[in-house]
Amino acid sequence: MAGLVVEDIRKGFGATPVLKGVSLRVEPGEFVAVLGPSGCGKSTLMRIVAGIETPDAGRVTIKGRDVTRAHPGARDVAMVFQSYALYPHLTVAENIAVPLTMRRLSALQRAPFIGGLFSGDRRRAIQADVERVAGPLGLTPLLGRRPGQLSGGQRQRVALARATVREPHVFLLDEPLSNLDAALRVATRREIVEVHRRVGAATLYVTHDQAEALTMADRIAVMQGGELLQLAPPAEIYDNPADIRVAGFIGSPRMNLLPAEVREDGMVMLAGRATGMATRARGPVTLGIRPEALCIDSTGWPVRVNHTEYLGESLLLHTRLGETELLLRAEPGTRAAPGDVLHVDFFRAVLFGADGKRLTPHTAALQHA
């Protein structure tokens, strides 16, 4: 039974459609990242799953139970917000313990705060749960502090501990790392993945950061304009984007998208030369080539260098093939200067039809790879 199923969710605000029939499935223990630019609808989708927003149409089920109209507290979901949302007057331990006192799952979880403390067996049980989640996140020495005494990274870890302490069926994270600096983001990414593995919940992680999605997720749901364009493992999203919009969005530097033409015999032509690729499509197509799938080859297509970027581990060449910009990732010692003419070839590519959809593998094959 799936941990979370979202079926044909539609949502608009006034006359503006925000979600246009989004469907996805997250299995128990699976980590799915929802990736897309600002305004694509990913946070609205998250809020609908959490029960903060109500969809105009569609259904949300958690472990087979329809929760589309259920109160947020009745869904067995835990959510971590971008802003942490910690109580400033409570200690770290008390912040982590809040879900244990608010949720009516057992007699031990119905104990109220009394002067910031709990009593008897209830207090000991709650303290044990708090210590259980605090240890792996390095929060044990901080349990007596208040949020104002913590760094941004420490506060984010408290928010993670509070969300996971009651072991929810669905774990939701909405841009949880956007307030952290670069070094903390990398460290906290690892912590979030470890927390996910320990909890074993169906996890939905909203982000606009490609590095987060590619390094953390089992599958990535790419959204644009309220549509779910592709849901697949990171390598599939990167190497075989299903839609030209995914190809243009995923990757840094981006994928090259080159206008090409298919002859009557099915051969794909680029800038007047045969590519070695064949397809059953005819007419205009688009050739998608990653910068690292290009190489300097004296028998290849002539390109003119516009400028170069030294990236340490590689050299990014900004070139032009006719009127089209072409990015090439080369070895750092490559000799190239603005105005130079190089010859390049490619060893991996994706074809997109006139409708922007990827041509299926049996209709296109790179002959010279």
C-alpha positions in Angstrom: 0.0 0.0 0.0 1.4 3.4 -1.0 2.3 5.8 1.7 1.0 8.8 -0.2 -1.1 9.0 -3.4 -2.1 12.3 -5.0 -4.6 11.9 -7.8 -5.5 14.6 -10.4 -5.1 17.5 -8.0 -6.4 20.8 -9.3 -6.2 24.2 -7.6 -6.7 27.8 -8.6 -6.7 31.1 -6.9 -9.3 33.3 -8.5 -9.0 33.0 -12.2 -5.4 31.7 -12.0 -4.9 28.0 -12.2 -2.0 26.9 -10.0 -2.2 23.1 -10.2 -3.4 21.4 -13.4 -4.2 17.8 -12.6 -1.1 16.7 -10.7 -0.8 13.0 -9.8 2.0 11.2 -8.1 2.6 8.3 -5.7 5.2 8.0 -2.9 5.9 4.6 -1.4 6.6 4.0 2.3 10.3 4.7 2.8 10.7 6.5 -0.5 12.1 10.1 -0.9 10.5 12.1 -3.7 11.7 15.6 -4.4 9.3 18.1 -6.0 11.5 20.3 -8.1 10.6 23.4 -10.1 11.0 27.2 -10.4 9.2 29.7 -8.2 5.5 29.9 -8.9 5.2 26.4 -10.5 2.8 25.2 -7.8 5.1 22.9 -5.8 4.5 24.5 -2.4 0.7 24.6 -3.0 0.8 20.9 -3.7 2.7 20.4 -0.4 0.1 22.5 1.5 -2.7 20.4 0.0 -1.1 17.2 1.2 -0.6 18.7 4.6 -4.3 19.9 4.8 -3.4 23.6 4.9 -5.1 24.1 1.5 -8.1 22.4 0.0 -8.0 21.3 -3.6 -10.7 22.3 -6.1 -10.7 18.8 -7.5 -8.8 15.5 -7.0 -8.0 13.3 -4.1 -5.2 12.7 -1.5 -4.9 9.3 0.2 -2.4 8.3 2.9 -2.0 4.6 3.5 -5.2 3.9 1.6 -7.3 6.4 3.6 -8.9 9.4 1.8 -7.8 12.5 3.7 -8.7 15.1 1.0 -11.0 16.9 3.4 -9.5 15.7 6.7 -8.2 18.1 9.3 -4.4 18.5 9.2 -4.1 16.9 12.7 -5.9 13.8 11.5 -3.6 13.0 8.5 -0.5 11.6 10.4 1.8 13.9 8.5 4.7 15.9 9.8 5.9 19.1 8.1 9.1 21.1 8.2 8.8 24.7 7.1 11.4 27.0 5.6 11.0 29.3 8.6 11.6 26.5 11.2 8.4 27.7 13.1 9.9 27.0 16.6 8.3 28.4 19.8 10.8 31.0 21.0 9.7 30.7 24.7 10.3 26.9 24.8 13.5 25.0 25.2 14.8 22.7 22.5 13.5 19.7 24.4 10.1 21.3 24.8 9.9 22.3 21.1 10.7 18.7 20.1 8.1 17.4 22.6 5.2 19.5 21.3 3.8 16.9 18.9 3.9 14.3 21.6 1.6 16.4 23.8 -0.6 17.6 21.0 -1.4 14.3 19.2 -3.9 12.0 20.9 -2.3 8.8 19.8 -1.9 7.2 23.3 -2.3 8.1 26.9 1.4 8.9 27.0 0.9 11.5 24.3 -1.9 13.4 26.0 0.1 14.9 28.8 -0.2 18.7 29.0 2.7 21.1 29.7 2.8 22.1 33.4 5.2 24.8 34.0 7.3 23.6 31.1 7.6 20.1 32.7 5.7 16.8 32.5 4.9 14.5 35.3 5.4 10.9 36.2 5.6 8.1 33.7 4.3 10.4 31.0 7.2 12.8 31.5 9.7 10.1 31.4 8.3 8.5 28.2 8.2 11.9 26.4 11.8 12.7 27.6 12.9 9.3 26.3 11.4 10.0 22.8 13.0 13.5 22.8 16.4 12.1 23.6 16.0 9.3 21.0 15.6 11.8 18.1 18.0 14.5 19.5 21.0 12.2 19.7 21.5 11.4 16.1 21.0 15.1 15.1 23.6 16.3 17.6 21.1 18.1 19.7 21.6 16.5 23.1 23.9 19.2 24.5 21.4 21.9 23.3 18.2 20.5 24.8 18.1 23.2 27.6 18.6 26.1 25.2 16.0 28.3 23.5 15.8 28.9 19.7 17.3 32.4 20.1 20.5 30.8 21.4 20.9 28.6 18.3 22.4 29.0 14.9 20.3 28.6 11.8 21.6 25.1 11.2 20.8 24.1 14.8 17.3 25.5 14.6 16.7 23.5 11.4 17.8 20.3 13.1 15.4 21.1 16.0 12.6 21.4 13.4 13.6 18.1 11.9 13.6 16.4 15.3 10.2 17.8 16.2 8.7 16.6 12.9 10.1 13.0 13.2 9.7 12.4 16.9 6.2 10.9 16.5 7.2 8.8 13.5 4.6 10.0 11.0 3.4 8.1 7.9 4.2 11.0 5.6 7.1 13.5 6.1 6.8 16.8 4.3 9.7 19.3 3.9 9.0 22.7 2.2 12.3 24.4 1.1 13.9 23.5 4.5 17.4 24.6 3.6 16.8 27.9 1.8 17.7 30.0 4.8 21.1 28.2 5.4 24.5 29.2 3.9 26.1 26.9 1.3 28.3 24.9 3.7 25.4 24.3 6.1 23.1 23.2 3.2 25.5 20.4 2.2 25.8 19.2 5.8 22.1 19.4 6.5 21.3 17.5 3.3 23.0 14.5 4.7 21.2 14.8 8.0 17.8 15.0 6.3 18.5 11.8 4.3 19.6 10.0 7.5 16.5 11.2 9.3 14.4 9.9 6.4 16.1 6.5 6.5 15.5 6.2 10.2 11.9 7.2 10.1 11.0 5.2 7.0 8.1 7.4 6.1 6.9 8.4 2.6 8.8 11.7 2.2 7.9 14.6 -0.1 10.6 17.3 -0.3 9.9 20.6 -2.1 12.8 22.5 -3.5 14.0 24.8 -6.3 17.6 23.6 -5.9 18.6 21.0 -8.4 21.6 19.8 -6.4 19.3 19.0 -3.4 16.9 17.0 -5.6 19.6 15.2 -7.6 21.7 14.2 -4.5 18.9 13.4 -2.0 15.9 11.9 -3.8 15.0 8.4 -5.0 12.8 10.0 -7.6 12.3 13.6 -8.7 9.0 15.2 -9.7 9.7 18.1 -12.1 7.0 20.8 -12.2 6.5 23.8 -14.3 3.4 26.0 -14.7 1.3 23.8 -12.5 2.0 20.7 -14.4 4.0 17.6 -13.4 6.3 17.1 -16.4 8.2 14.0 -15.3 8.5 11.7 -12.3 11.6 9.5 -12.4 14.9 8.7 -10.7 17.6 11.4 -10.8 19.7 9.7 -13.5 16.6 9.3 -15.8 15.6 12.9 -15.3 19.2 14.1 -16.1 20.0 11.7 -19.0 16.6 11.2 -20.6 14.3 14.2 -19.9 10.8 13.3 -21.1 10.0 16.9 -22.0 12.0 19.7 -23.6 11.1 21.9 -20.7 12.7 19.4 -18.3 15.8 19.3 -20.5 16.1 23.1 -20.4 15.6 23.3 -16.7 17.7 20.4 -15.3 21.5 20.7 -15.3 24.1 23.3 -14.5 25.2 24.2 -17.1 22.0 23.5 -19.0 21.5 21.0 -21.8 22.2 22.3 -25.3 19.0 22.4 -27.3 19.8 22.5 -31.0 17.4 22.8 -34.0 17.7 19.9 -36.3 15.9 18.4 -39.3 14.9 14.8 -40.2 15.4 13.8 -43.9 12.9 11.6 -45.7 15.1 8.6 -45.1 14.9 9.3 -41.3 18.4 10.6 -40.8 18.7 13.5 -38.3 20.6 16.4 -39.8 22.4 19.1 -37.7 23.7 22.2 -39.5 23.6 20.4 -42.8 25.5 17.3 -41.6 24.2 13.8 -40.7 24.4 13.1 -37.0 24.3 9.3 -37.1 20.9 9.4 -35.5 17.8 8.0 -37.1 14.1 8.5 -36.2 10.7 7.7 -37.6 9.7 11.3 -37.1 10.0 13.8 -40.0 10.6 17.5 -40.2 11.9 19.8 -37.5 13.2 18.2 -34.2 15.4 19.3 -31.4 18.7 17.7 -30.5 19.5 17.8 -26.7 23.2 17.4 -25.8 24.7 17.8 -22.4 27.9 19.9 -22.3 29.9 16.9 -21.0 28.6 14.8 -23.9 30.5 16.9 -26.4 34.2 16.5 -27.3 36.8 18.2 -29.4 37.2 16.2 -32.6 38.8 17.3 -35.8 36.2 15.6 -37.9 33.3 17.2 -36.1 31.2 20.4 -36.5 33.0 23.7 -36.6 32.2 26.0 -33.7 33.6 29.5 -32.8 34.6 30.2 -29.2 32.9 33.3 -27.7 34.4 33.0 -24.2 35.6 30.5 -21.6 34.9 29.9 -17.9 37.5 28.2 -15.8 35.7 26.0 -13.2 38.6 24.2 -11.7 37.8 20.7 -12.6 36.8 21.6 -16.1 36.7 24.5 -18.7 33.3 25.6 -19.9 33.5 26.8 -23.5 30.8 29.1 -24.8 30.7 28.6 -28.5 28.4 29.1 -31.4 27.4 26.5 -34.0 26.0 28.8 -36.7 23.5 31.0 -34.9 23.0 28.6 -32.0 24.9 28.8 -28.7 26.7 25.6 -27.8 28.2 24.9 -24.3 31.0 22.4 -24.1 32.7 21.1 -20.9 36.3 20.5 -21.7 39.5 19.5 -19.8 40.9 22.4 -17.8 44.1 22.4 -19.8 42.3 22.8 -23.1 43.7 25.6 -25.3 40.9 27.8 -26.4 40.5 31.5 -26.7 37.7 33.9 -27.9 37.6 33.8 -31.7 39.2 30.3 -32.1 37.4 27.8 -34.3 37.2 24.3 -32.9 35.6 21.1 -34.2 33.3 19.2 -31.9 31.4 16.0 -31.9 29.0 14.3 -29.4 28.6 10.8 -28.1 25.3 11.0 -26.3 22.1 12.9 -27.2 18.3 13.0 -26.8 15.8 13.8 -29.5 12.6 15.9 -29.0 9.8 16.0 -31.4 7.9 19.1 -32.6 5.5 18.7 -29.6 8.5 19.0 -27.2 8.2 15.4 -26.0 11.2 13.0 -26.1 11.2 10.5 -28.9 11.0 7.1 -27.4 14.2 4.9 -27.4 13.1 2.7 -30.3 12.6 5.7 -32.6 16.0 7.2 -32.1 19.5 5.6 -31.8 22.9 7.2 -31.9 24.7 5.3 -34.6 28.2 6.6 -34.1 28.4 6.3 -30.3 
